[in-house]
């Protein structure tokens, strides 16, 4: 008789499981692994491009600014990417301006940033590498619908973590 193997949770910090936290601990470990792999992927994809000295945050920033080809303020980018420390975004933007991939325009007291031709070239080259190396690999898994559902759940959990963070700050 084939016995079903016993389910063994994969955790990185068993002491955080508590009474009802096993699923959350498993999720957090998986999230940590995915985040680190995603950061490595962005760096590797960037390194495969002609203009390739971009950090993972630089990649997120330039693609966000290129999105819909609308100029954005640093606060817009930080808000969209859910980054509290705007100084990190500001530093990334300054690096991208210095490298010639972004340009800025003053509108009253606000500064708006947009991609230059060099920045656009980089974003499109990054998209090509992504298509060849990542999208084609994912097509074989046939998980597009599942990824969409996971993305919705992750955005919802982002709100739960934000509220829990506010609660912890008031302790």
Secondary structure, DSSP 4 states (H G I P E B T S, - for coil): -PPPPPP----S-GGG-TTT-HHHHHHHHHHHHHHHHHHHHHHHHHHTSSS----HHHHHHHHHHHGGG--B-HHHHHHHTT-S-HHHHHHHHHHHHHTTSEEEEEETTEEEEEE-HHHHHHHHHHHHHHIIIIIHHHHTTT-HHHHHHHHHHHHHHHHHHHHHHHHHHT-
